[in-house]
Amino acid sequence: MLPNLLKATLLFFTLATFSACEEESIASTPNTGEQEYFPLSIGQTKTYEVDSILLLQEVSGTVYDTARLTVQEILQDTFIAADGRLWYRGERYEKDRDAPDSEYRITRTFTVSTDAQVALRSENNLSFTKLVFPARTGERWDGNGDFDEFRQFAVGGEFLDIYAGWETFYQTVDSTADDRRFLRVEQAQVDNVIDLRQAYEVYETGVGLVEKFLDARHTQCQVCCGGDTAPCIDLPWDEKAEKGFILRQRLIE
């Protein structure tokens, strides 16, 4: 089981840092139309199962270390930013899923906002454009445009440009299952000799984010192949990856 520090490191992209802005107490207003894919209201609580796998380098080679968490995100209040945008401030809590009697501990705060054009989320001083409206299949946008895509992040004692090569677009819009409507956002589809970046999110109308997946791994083909890329090309990533992480997040309540 990962120590708390490593868990926090691995899950940094879902944890948020609250930037101080002018705060007001504002009654939440219901979203309409496509904004229902990103509904926001004070007191809104979502519970997720999170499985996060961190790659660690040891003498024996690359080790996959897994953390199983239950995560709650709760929207606590609202504030108006300097540009007049309404933001919701949320708190994220975590506990070990293998210790169900343990208590939740607050890890970070985050901020989210939506209007007729976009849905935004701010975490760890990074801003993401999660959705754009109107939602159309194939529509593309720069979901990570507010920061350098080649920015390096500490992951398992190594550094990784997690967001390099991301291209965000709607794969499906208004797909249905059991009379529920979903949209799927593809975020990364990179798979070459040395880098793997696979990421997507799924949103449900009236609910918001219901599923998240991110696989960010890198290799120099040293551990598996002594630096020889020829045999490295065809190896599965589970054998040749030398650093990175995998995260699966699923709404359960």
N, C-alpha and C positions, 0 to 999 in steps of 0.2 A: 504494500500500500504506500502511495506517495505521501511524504510529509506535507504538512500544510503549505509550506513555502513553495514547493514544487507544484502543488495543485493550483495555487494562486497564479504562478507563472504560466502554467499551461492554459488556464482559462482567462488569461488577461484580456482577450479580445471580446469577451462577453461581460466583463466587469467594467464599471464606469467611474469616472472622476467628475464630480459636480463642479462646474465653473460658477463662481459667485456672480449673480445677476440681481437686478432689482426684483424683489419678491412681492407678490400680492396674493391674497386669498381670492380665488376665482371659482365660481361654480362651473363644473365641467358641462360641456354641451355635447349632445349626441352627434356622431358622425353620420353622414348619409352617403348613399351610392357606393362607389368604389372605396371610399375611405373606411368602409366597414371591414376591409381587409386589415386595417390597422386601427382598431377602435381603442380609444383612450378614455379613462374616467378615474377619478380619485377613488382609491380603495380597491381598484382592479388587482386581483391576485392570480398569478399563474404558477403552477407547479410543474417542474420538468424532471425527467430522469436524464442524467448526463453521464455518459461513459467517455472518459478521456484517457488516451494512451500516449504516453510520453516516451520518446526514444532516448536512451541513455547509453553513453559509451563506457564500457568496462573492459577489463583485460581480456575477457573471453570474447569480446566483440560487442555488437549492438544488442541492447536489451530493451524489450518492450514492457513498460511498467504501467499498470492500469489503475485508475481511480474511478470508483462508482459513487456518484453523488446524487442527492436529491436537492434540487434548487428551487427556491421561491423568489419570484419577482413581484413586488408590491408597489403600486403607484401611490405616493404619499401626499403630494401637494402640487401646486402649479405656481408658475411665476411668469412674468412678462420680461423678455430680454430687451436690450436697448433698441433693437430694430422693430419692436412691437410684436414679435412672434410669441405665441403662447407655448410654453414648454411644461411638461410634466416631469417631476422629479421622482424617481423610483429608488427603491432599496433592494439589494440582492442578498439573499440568505442561502447558506449551504449547510448540508450535513452529510455525513458518511452513510450511504445507502445500506452498507453492510452492518450498520449499528443503528437500527430503526428507533431505538429508545433515546438516542443522543439528541441534543438540542440544536436547533438552528443557530448559526452564528452569522452576523452581518459581515459581508465581505467588502462591498463597495456601494456607491450610489451611481445612478445613470440618469440620463435625460432623454426624453422622446418628444416628438412633435409631429403634427400632420396638418395639412391644409388641402386645398383643392388640387394642388400640383404635385406635392411630394410628401413622403413620410421619412422622417429623419431620426437617427439615433446617435447619441454621443457617448463614447466610452473610452476610458483611459486617455483622455485628451485627443481622441480621434473622432472625426465626424463622418458618418456614413449616410448616404442616400439609399434607403432601403427599398422604397417603391416610388414609382412615378405614375401620375394619373394624366389622362385616362390610360388604363392598362390594356395593352394590345400584345397579342402573341408576336414574338420576334422583336419587340421594342427594345432598344439598347440605350444604356446610359452609363455614365462614369460613377459607379457607386462609391468609389474611394478617392474621388478627385480632390479632396481637401488636404491630402498629404502625399508625400513622395511614395510611389509604389515600391521603390527599392529600399525603403527604410528597413533597417535591421532590428529585429526583436530578439531578446534573450529567451531561448527555449532549451531547457534541459542542459544548461551550461554551455550551449552553443549559440551562434547567431544565425538568424534565418530571415530572408526577405519574404515574409509570408504572403504579401499581397502582390508580388511581381507577376505580371501577365494576366491579372484578373480582367474579365470582360463580362459585364453584368447585362442580362437580358431576360425577358419573360419567355420561358419555354412553353408554358401552358397558362391559359387564363380561363377562369370559370369552368374548370373541369368539375364534374360532379361525382359524388359517391354517397349513397344513402341519403339523397336529397340535401347534401352539404356541398358548398361551393368552395373551390380551392384555386389558388394560383401558385405556380412554381417559378422561383427566380434562380436561374443559373448564374453563378458568380465566377467560377474558375473552371477551366477545362484544359489545363496544361499537363502534358505527359511527354517528356523527352528523355534523353539519355541521363541527365543529372537532376531534373526537377519534376516533381509531381505536385500539382495543385488542383484539387477537385473540391468544389464547394457549391452548395445550393441551400435554399431556404424555401419552406412551404408555408403559405398563409391561408387561413380559413376565414370566410366572411363572418363577421360577428364575434370572432375569437382573436384573430391576429396570428402570430407566429406559432405554428404547431410542430414544426420539425426543422432541424438545422444539422448540416453535415459539413465537415471541413477536414480534408486530408492534405497536409502540407509536409512533404518529405523531400530530402536532398541526399545526393550521394556524389562522391568523387571516385567511386569504384575502387577504393583502396582496400577496404576490409574484405570485400568479396573477391576481388580480381587483381589486387596489387597495382591498381591504376590503369589496367588494360580495359579500355572501353568496349572493345570488340565482343568479348563474352558477356560483358555487363549489360549490353543493350537488351538482350532477350530475357534476362533474369526478372522474376517478379519482384515488385518493390519490397515485399516482406523479407526478401533475401538480401537485397543490395542497399536498402536505405541506411544511412549513417546518422542522420539527425532529423528532427521534426516531431510531429504529433498528429494524432487523429482524434476528432471529437464528434460524437453523436449526441444530439439533444432532442428529446421527444416530450411533447406535452402530455401529462397524465391527469391533470385536474385544472 
